[in-house]
């Protein structure tokens, strides 16, 4: 008679202790040889297989024996064949369809047939129920351990790309992978610019050297999953819930939020075979439609896409429009070096008011943080004293914890803004003075970022560029236009005392009676 062998190893411990698949196969082959069975096929399920794959293999085995009229199934024990009642019902139905069908359990010295006695069938059902109980209990213990791991702030599974796991069994934690983390961080920063599609980013990161743990190229769907994983900014996502993690964040929440905004946007970056420097940056002044760019004989041309029946049919060379862009950047530069120094002094003075503003806000947030912490401490004491129910404790604990986290994030933003305010103002000013130089040395992607930052609108009207500066550069451009005028420059050269205080006023006395002598040094 023909027979099939069914082997299963469900844990690494079983495999290490002599219950490996080759060991089972050897045992079942020897049994089949003693019983004079001809082995038609061997079905095996390893410990690493998912539940779906195990179910699939079991169904394939049943379909195979039915299709090939095989009446004997040989396995090691009951719990090697099935561990749930659903599969047991399938085996019972298969046996009842033909009185010659048999299931042999080698180690239990038992053969199950349609003619088996009632006590043998009863023992079979008991063993299946015990196996089902074992699986259910194991599932409960695993879920309990995962829940405790999450409560401690650690993800109970492998971390995403850019992190690695260290520690012993039961005490494993996740730390930053020094080799892959810089590449993953660059991946987020590139996508946050809004200049790259997912398909293009896959190519860029592959060229940069980012690989999966198996050494393969990241696919587009996997890249999207990584960009959506809150683990990178310090959060754990488990069973649809987000909690605070103890691992070190790889990126800031601001960058993560920016990436999510681009991912969910209807106007996400599209893959393009050719790179056009000014694509999507310039509109037609007449119809407000985007200027479309095409390559003809190696030269980039732009033309209106005739939105709303536009009358402009002129084609513009990209180089000609780019020269006009550079001219607008150059108009932000102050020509007189003395006025440059005065602008720098004004920036330093304006920083003092911002420091006071942020300091007062941070003090208020600190007070609110202390109040929330006191409430959490009192809530915990009430729980220990059994003054409140577990449900009430969990609900209020979640509420207070979320508010506390929001306050900490606000404090971090204020602190960061306070430290960066003067630096940002100074950088915007330095950028305005070196915009042309920076633009000419930048890569094409950096040029697009610079134009997006400096200009709020770029339009073209029959070959002439109309540029509007973005909000940080509007007052600066107006001041520069005024200071660059010949009248002001001549006045500055001939009447320096108008702009700078006399050295005779450098009296540092704190006597209030002398304050009027310092009118020329007041801020405004």
Phi, psi and omega in degrees: 000146177276149181216157172244148178255137180236115183243145179211132170238124189252357179207158178293328180298319179296320181293321180287337185259024173097008180253033182290165180299316176300324179294317178296316180301318179298316179298315183289325177295318178296320179296316180296325179292320179294324182271002178063042175263142175267118184282117181274319182197154178242128176251131183228144175231119181275170183291338183273356184288145177284166179299324179294318180292322179298317178297320180298316180295320178298316180293324177297322179295316179295318179297323182294315182290328178289316183292324184258012176054045176264131188251005183230128173241128181243129176218171186286305181217174180300315184285354171277333180276313182208150177229020176213156186292332181296315178292326179297322177296321179297319178295317180299317180293321178297321180292319184291335183291338183209123182295345180274351183285141185220147171237121183257126174252104193296305186290336180265001176051051185224139176237122182259122177226178178290340181264007180297150181291162184298323180291328177292320177292325178296316179296321177302313180295322179297315182295322176295318179295321178295319178296320177297318179297319180299316180294315180298317180294320178297319178298319179297317181294321179295315179297324178295317178294321178296320179296320179293322179297317178296320180297330178280351177098014182240144179282126184276042177200183179295140178283163178288174181304135183108350178233160176222161184255135176230165178105171181268171180304126181090348181226036182273141178228167183248131177232166181290134175277113186299334183276314185269335185302314179300324179290320178295319178298318178296325178300315178295315183295321179294316181289330180293340178290339182078011184259355186233135171281167179297320180295318179292322180295326175301316180293317182297313184291331176292320177293328178288340178112008180282126180229161173288174179296338177271001178087011182263170177283141176292135175272165186300316181294321179292322177297318178296321177297317180295319180293341180261001184274115180290354179303328185289340176247024170099015181243151174252130176249118183216125181054040176081000181248145180253131178223161182284133180258165179263355181284161181282127179293149179264330179225168177277161179293329179298316179295317180299315180297322178297319179296318180295323178298319179289320181298322184269354182289148177286340181252048178295151181301137181258149180289135179227135181292321181254149178261121176247121186301317187257014180298126177078003183256338187240135178250163172280131183291334184277312186247358180067011176278156180292147173281126180268138183245140180220158179250124179231117180053042176082001181247135180274128177238148175237148177207159180292143179274012174058044175290133180058042174057050179294145183271351183282125179237017182279141173256137183244139173285138181300321181298321180295316179293321181296324178297322178291325176297315180297323177298321179292325177294321182291337180289349178277355185271133175277132185274334183265123184293330181292321178293328176303315180294323180294322178296321178297319178296320179296322178297319179296319180293320181295337181293331183296319179296321180294322178299316179297319181297311182291324180296316180296321179293318180296322178298317178296318179294325177298318179297316179295322178298317179296321178297315180295320180295320177298320178295321177296319179296316180293323179297320180293319178297319179296326178292316179296324180277003179059034176276339180229158180281163179296321180297315179296321180297314182296320181294313181288326178298317178296318181297311181292322181295318178296320179293321179297318180295321178297322179294316179298321178295320178295319178297320179295319179295316180297316180297317180295318181293321179297319180288331187259353187298307181295321180299319180294315179300317180294322181291321177299318179295313180298323179297318181298326182280338182239022186300316182294315180298316180295318182298315184292335180265352187280161173285164179305319179295320179292326177298318179296319177297319181296315180295321177297328183279319186279323186248138174269336181206137174230122181230156179233136180230102180051045175094348180262131183274134174245116186243138173239129182284152176287169190306315181297337186259353181296304179297327180293318180293323178294317179295320181292321177299322179288313183289335179279352179294146184297329181295315181292319180297318178294323179294322180294324182288321185270339182227068182295336182290343178294324185263334185238140179290153177290149180295339181290347182266008183278053178266120185263012179298145181260013177291122184296337180292341181266357184304320180300338180290350184253019182304323183292345182257001178296153191304313187272000000 
